Amino acid sequence: MRALGLLRLMRPHQWLKNGFVLTGLLFGHAWSDPVKLQGAIGALLAFCLASSAAYAFNDVLDAPRDREHPGKRHRPVARGAIGAPLALGAAVVLAAGGIALAAWSDARVAITVIAYLVLNAAYTLGLKRVPVLDVFAIAGGFMLRILAGTWGIGIEPSRWLLACGLLLTLFLGFAKRRAELSLLAEEAGQHRPVLEAYSAGFLDKAIMVSGAGMIVSYALYTLSEETAAIHGTDRLVWTLPWVLLGTFRYLYRLQFRGGGGDPANELLRDPLLAAAAVGWLATVLWLIA
């Protein structure tokens, strides 16, 4: 039972988010380079361990509040399946393992993993209580994943990749806050204090701005002559319908199905959203590989 509790503490279903590490390998045409491929896989595994360490640390500090939350009360520390000392020990071991694995991949990957751990610790200890900055901190964690999979293994990150990645993660971050506000209603501030500073109207506008920016920047990327020259095709615009389908389906789930709070869960639970993600990836591979 304790082993199962530790596994749940690590939240392996959330490792889907670490797929951002592989975007540089894909769009940098580096999948045929054994050294870069090995580095990217090492970075991916390192972020899986590091993100689990961040979740464990967060669960220990948030356990009293999680016990009052309709969904989070089932987390191992909140329900007493795992004690706080054991969870903190697991966090230390996972963080050390993530850094060691990152260092084996490349020193620059280790730097990004350490930066990710520091950012998440700062988020747990205070940044998550600062409106807007809390969402930018979440987005920063995703940007560090992208940098680990590009700069960390010797691939120059494109400006398009960084811009689209930032706007996408801001979109998901504001959607997460909107979902929490809807789910918790009047008790929102009790479970997450920063929600007292947000309104549904503001979050809807933030989602609209970041989502529209993401779609426009991605569309311009697919139509760019520079993109066509790098990938040897001017047909990447064919992937845009998948992006639109995924974005609008995510918004639909946020507005009408009580979803949007967790991208990994949404992908696993919604067949149409999963199909949009798989369709986008398959079309990209078909066009550039």
Rosetta blueprint (number, residue, H / E / L):
1 M L
2 R H
3 A H
4 L H
5 G H
6 L H
7 L H
8 R H
9 L H
10 M H
11 R L
12 P H
13 H H
14 Q H
15 W H
16 L H
17 K H
18 N H
19 G H
20 F H
21 V H
22 L H
23 T H
24 G H
25 L H
26 L H
27 F H
28 G L
29 H L
30 A L
31 W L
32 S L
33 D L
34 P H
35 V H
36 K H
37 L H
38 Q H
39 G H
40 A H
41 I H
42 G H
43 A H
44 L H
45 L H
46 A H
47 F H
48 C H
49 L H
50 A H
51 S H
52 S H
53 A H
54 A H
55 Y H
56 A H
57 F H
58 N H
59 D H
60 V H
61 L H
62 D H
63 A H
64 P H
65 R H
66 D H
67 R L
68 E L
69 H L
70 P L
71 G L
72 K H
73 R H
74 H H
75 R L
76 P L
77 V L
78 A L
79 R L
80 G L
81 A L
82 I L
83 G L
84 A H
85 P H
86 L H
87 A H
88 L H
89 G H
90 A H
91 A H
92 V H
93 V H
94 L H
95 A H
96 A H
97 G H
98 G H
99 I H
100 A H
101 L H
102 A H
103 A H
104 W H
105 S H
106 D L
107 A H
108 R H
109 V H
110 A H
111 I H
112 T H
113 V H
114 I H
115 A H
116 Y H
117 L H
118 V H
119 L H
120 N H
121 A H
122 A H
123 Y H
124 T H
125 L H
126 G L
127 L H
128 K H
129 R H
130 V L
131 P L
132 V L
133 L H
134 D H
135 V H
136 F H
137 A H
138 I H
139 A H
140 G H
141 G H
142 F H
143 M H
144 L H
145 R H
146 I H
147 L H
148 A H
149 G L
150 T L
151 W H
152 G H
153 I H
154 G L
155 I L
156 E L
157 P L
158 S L
159 R H
160 W H
161 L H
162 L H
163 A H
164 C H
165 G H
166 L H
167 L H
168 L H
169 T H
170 L H
171 F H
172 L H
173 G H
174 F H
175 A H
176 K H
177 R H
178 R H
179 A H
180 E H
181 L H
182 S H
183 L H
184 L H
185 A H
186 E H
187 E H
188 A H
189 G H
190 Q H
191 H H
192 R L
193 P H
194 V H
195 L H
196 E H
197 A H
198 Y L
199 S L
200 A H
201 G H
202 F H
203 L H
204 D H
205 K H
206 A H
207 I H
208 M H
209 V H
210 S H
211 G H
212 A H
213 G H
214 M H
215 I H
216 V H
217 S H
218 Y H
219 A H
220 L H
221 Y H
222 T H
223 L H
224 S L
225 E H
226 E H
227 T H
228 A H
229 A H
230 I H
231 H H
232 G L
233 T L
234 D L
235 R L
236 L H
237 V H
238 W H
239 T H
240 L H
241 P H
242 W H
243 V H
244 L H
245 L H
246 G H
247 T H
248 F H
249 R H
250 Y H
251 L H
252 Y H
253 R H
254 L H
255 Q H
256 F H
257 R L
258 G L
259 G L
260 G L
261 G L
262 D L
263 P H
264 A H
265 N H
266 E H
267 L H
268 L H
269 R H
270 D L
271 P H
272 L H
273 L H
274 A H
275 A H
276 A H
277 A H
278 V H
279 G H
280 W H
281 L H
282 A H
283 T H
284 V H
285 L H
286 W H
287 L H
288 I H
289 A L
